[in-house]
Amino acid sequence: MEAFEMKYTRYEWWLPKLLCLIAACALWVYVMNEQNPMVENMYTVPVETRNLDRSLVATNVPSTVKVKVRMSRSDMIYMRADNIKAYVDLAGITDGDYPNTLIHVSVPGDETVVSVTPKTFDLVVDTYAVKTLPANVQIFGTPEANFSVVSNKVTPDTITIAGSSSKIAKADRAVVSVNISGKNKSFTEFDSVNILDADGNTVTGLDIMPSQVKVAVKMKEETKLGNLPIKIETKGEPAKGYKVGKITVTPPVATLTAPISYFENHRTVDLDPIDVTGASKDIQTLVNVPVPTGGSVAVPKVTVKIEIDEA
C-alpha cells in the first residue's frame, strides 16, 4: 500500500510539469508562427561564371537573376542580395553551344529558394581573341553659325578589343562620336568608344580598352573679305604756338580677310595713336595695320601724314 501511494505521489509530481512543458512548447510554436512567421522576398542577384578555362569566353550568360527566398521574418531583416550567390559552373566546358544550362543558387542558413528567374539559359562558349583597331572620330551636330571644324585629334589613337572570336571577327571599326552642336570655339573632352560591324551596327559583349578617349577638336569661324575705313588719333601736344591740322592716311581704307564676327563688331580699323608731343612741323610715318585674329590684311602698312599748323 505504501509503495502504491509513493508511486501515485510521484505521478502527481511530474504530471503537472509535463503538462506545463507541453503548454510551453505549444505557446512557443504559436508565437513563432504568429509573431515571426515565414515570409517570401525577391532579390536581384548577379550571376558569376566559375571554373572557365582562360582560353575561352562564355556568352549569353544573364547578368542577373531574380531569386525568391522563403525565410522567417526575423531573418529577412538581415538578408541582403549579396548574401545570395548565383553562379554557372563551367568546369570542363569546351567551346560550343550548351542549351538549358542551369544557374545554381545558394543561400545562407535555413532559408529556402522558392524560385530562380531565369533558371536556365542557352550558353555559348567561344575561344578568346584580341584585336586592335584605329580610333575614328565621328562628328555630328550643327555648330554655331559661321563656325566649322578644322581638325580633330584622339588620344590614344588605337583601341584594343577582347572577347569571343566570333564577335571579334564582326568588329569592323572603333568609333568615337563627338557632338559639336552650338560650339563656337575649340574644345577637348572625353568620349566613349563604340565598336561597330561593317553595317554600322554596335557589337556588344566585348572588353574595350580604353573605353573612353580624349578628343581635341579645333574649330574656326568662317572668314570673309571686306573693307573698313582706317582711323587714327594723336596723343600729346605740339610745341607752343602750334596745333594738329589735317591728318591723311594712304590708303584710307584697309582691305582685310577676317572672321565674320570681326566685321560685325568693328566699323573702323584703329591704328596706334601717333605722338605729336613738341612737334613744330609736319609728321609723316609708316604705321602697321593691326591684323585681325584668324585673318590677314592686304596692305600691312599705311602712310600717315599729320600737318602741324601754327596756332
Buried (B, 14 or more C-beta within 10 A) or exposed (E): EEEEEEEEEEEEEEEEEEEEEEEEEEEEEEEBEEEEEEEEBEBEBBBEBEEBBEEBBBBEBBEEBBBBBBBBEEBBEEBEEEBBBBBBBBEEBEBEEBEEBEBBBEBEEEBEEEBBEEEEBEBBBBBBBEBEBEBBBEBEEEBEEBBEBEEBEBEEEEBBBBBBBBBBEBBBBBBBBBEBEEBBEBEEEEBEBBBBBEEEEEBEEBEBEBEEBBBBBEBBBEBEEBEBEBBBEBEEEBBEEBBBEEBEBEEEBBBBBBBBBBBEEBEEBBBEEBEBEEBEEEBEEEBEBBEBEBBEBEEEEBEBEBBBEEE
